[in-house]
């Protein structure tokens, strides 16, 4: 059974969780062969239940000490645009669809997503364009990302952007 792993990192991105579990998007995922949906919801207030997604096997959690196993089991990762989450997914060599939170002010995340997309490492969209992106996405054109030392890069990026 093909698995989609959705992560919001340590943040709250309820709009992404609501969007990915909408009946329309669950139907698109199911039509594309995904039967299992694993959600890491972080500090969010939205906690979907199996009733909300009757067509797929749903697993929901807030945090774990490590989400390495979820990345390993995933056939597709859908992530917020945080640098750590992006680099972890790319480092696990998984197809990545980044959903940018366009409600954030001074959003540096779009710049990271755009650059990694231009380099053919990931696809990106917003919650409002998620359904169309899921319908039309072609993961075969994505290129492997060789991160080197992702933790160092993520820390550098956070410092450079004043997030630390």
C-alpha positions as CSV (number, residue, x, y, z in Angstrom):
1,X,0.0,0.0,0.0
2,X,1.5,3.3,-1.1
3,X,2.0,5.8,1.7
4,X,1.8,9.6,1.9
5,X,3.6,11.2,4.9
6,X,2.5,14.8,5.7
7,X,4.6,16.8,8.1
8,X,4.2,20.3,9.5
9,X,7.4,20.0,11.6
10,X,7.2,21.6,15.0
11,X,4.8,24.3,13.9
12,X,1.1,24.6,13.4
13,X,-0.3,24.5,9.8
14,X,-3.9,23.5,10.3
15,X,-4.8,24.7,6.8
16,X,-2.4,22.1,5.3
17,X,-3.9,19.3,7.4
18,X,-7.4,20.4,6.6
19,X,-6.6,20.6,2.9
20,X,-4.8,17.3,2.5
21,X,-7.6,15.5,4.3
22,X,-10.4,17.1,2.4
23,X,-12.6,14.6,0.6
24,X,-11.5,15.9,-2.8
25,X,-7.8,15.6,-2.0
26,X,-8.2,12.2,-0.4
27,X,-10.0,11.0,-3.5
28,X,-7.2,12.3,-5.7
29,X,-4.6,10.5,-3.6
30,X,-6.6,7.3,-3.7
31,X,-7.0,7.6,-7.5
32,X,-3.2,7.9,-7.7
33,X,-2.7,4.7,-5.8
34,X,-2.1,6.0,-2.3
35,X,-3.9,4.0,0.4
36,X,-2.2,5.2,3.6
37,X,-2.0,8.7,4.9
38,X,0.3,9.5,7.9
39,X,-0.1,13.0,9.4
40,X,2.3,14.7,11.7
41,X,0.2,17.7,12.9
42,X,2.7,19.4,15.3
43,X,1.1,22.0,17.5
44,X,-2.0,22.3,15.3
45,X,-5.6,22.2,16.5
46,X,-6.8,20.0,13.7
47,X,-6.8,16.3,14.5
48,X,-8.5,14.4,11.7
49,X,-10.2,11.1,12.5
50,X,-10.6,8.0,10.4
51,X,-14.2,9.1,9.8
52,X,-12.9,12.1,7.9
53,X,-10.8,10.0,5.5
54,X,-12.8,6.8,5.0
55,X,-11.0,5.8,1.7
56,X,-7.5,5.6,3.1
57,X,-5.8,4.2,6.2
58,X,-5.2,7.3,8.4
59,X,-2.6,7.7,11.1
60,X,-2.2,10.9,13.1
61,X,0.4,12.0,15.6
62,X,1.8,15.3,17.0
63,X,5.4,14.6,17.6
64,X,7.8,11.7,17.9
65,X,11.5,11.6,18.9
66,X,12.3,10.7,15.3
67,X,10.2,10.7,12.1
68,X,12.9,8.9,10.2
69,X,10.8,5.8,9.9
70,X,7.9,7.8,8.5
71,X,10.2,9.2,5.8
72,X,11.5,5.7,5.0
73,X,8.0,4.2,4.6
74,X,6.7,7.2,2.5
75,X,6.2,7.0,-1.2
76,X,5.4,10.7,-1.2
77,X,6.1,13.4,1.4
78,X,3.9,16.4,1.6
79,X,5.6,19.0,3.8
80,X,5.4,22.6,5.0
81,X,8.2,24.6,3.6
82,X,10.4,24.7,6.7
83,X,14.1,24.2,5.8
84,X,14.6,21.3,8.2
85,X,11.6,19.3,7.0
86,X,12.5,19.9,3.4
87,X,16.0,18.8,3.8
88,X,15.1,15.8,5.9
89,X,12.7,14.6,3.2
90,X,15.1,15.3,0.4
91,X,17.9,13.6,2.4
92,X,15.7,10.5,2.6
93,X,15.5,10.5,-1.2
94,X,11.7,10.8,-1.2
95,X,9.5,12.6,-3.7
96,X,8.6,15.9,-2.1
97,X,5.6,18.2,-2.5
98,X,6.1,21.3,-0.4
99,X,3.0,23.3,0.5
100,X,3.9,26.9,1.2
101,X,1.9,28.7,3.9
102,X,1.1,31.9,2.0
103,X,-0.5,33.4,5.1
104,X,2.9,33.9,6.7
105,X,4.3,37.5,6.7
106,X,7.8,38.0,5.2
107,X,7.7,34.4,4.0
108,X,11.2,33.1,3.3
109,X,9.8,29.6,2.7
110,X,8.6,30.5,-0.8
111,X,12.2,31.4,-1.8
112,X,13.5,28.0,-0.6
113,X,10.7,26.1,-2.2
114,X,11.1,28.0,-5.5
115,X,14.9,27.4,-5.7
116,X,14.6,23.7,-4.9
117,X,11.9,23.5,-7.5
118,X,13.9,25.3,-10.1
119,X,16.7,22.7,-9.4
120,X,14.1,19.9,-10.0
121,X,14.3,18.6,-6.4
122,X,10.7,19.1,-5.4
123,X,7.3,20.3,-6.4
124,X,5.5,23.1,-4.5
125,X,2.1,24.7,-4.2
126,X,-0.2,26.4,-1.7
127,X,-3.2,25.0,0.0
128,X,-5.5,26.6,-2.6
129,X,-3.6,24.8,-5.4
130,X,-3.0,21.5,-3.7
131,X,-5.8,19.6,-5.4
132,X,-4.7,20.6,-8.9
133,X,-1.1,19.9,-8.1
134,X,-1.9,16.4,-6.7
135,X,-3.9,15.7,-9.9
136,X,-1.2,16.8,-12.3
137,X,2.1,16.2,-10.5
138,X,4.8,14.2,-12.3
139,X,7.3,12.9,-9.8
140,X,9.4,11.2,-12.4
141,X,11.2,14.5,-13.3
142,X,12.5,15.1,-9.8
143,X,16.2,14.9,-9.3
144,X,18.0,13.4,-6.3
145,X,19.3,16.0,-3.8
146,X,22.7,15.4,-2.3
147,X,22.6,17.5,0.8
148,X,26.0,16.9,2.3
149,X,25.4,18.1,5.9
150,X,21.7,19.2,6.1
151,X,21.8,20.1,9.8
152,X,24.6,22.6,9.2
153,X,22.8,24.0,6.2
154,X,19.5,24.3,8.1
155,X,21.2,26.0,11.1
156,X,23.0,28.4,8.7
157,X,19.8,29.2,6.9
158,X,17.9,29.8,10.1
159,X,20.6,32.2,11.3
160,X,20.8,34.0,8.0
161,X,17.1,34.5,8.0
162,X,17.1,35.6,11.7
163,X,15.0,32.7,12.9
164,X,17.3,31.5,15.6
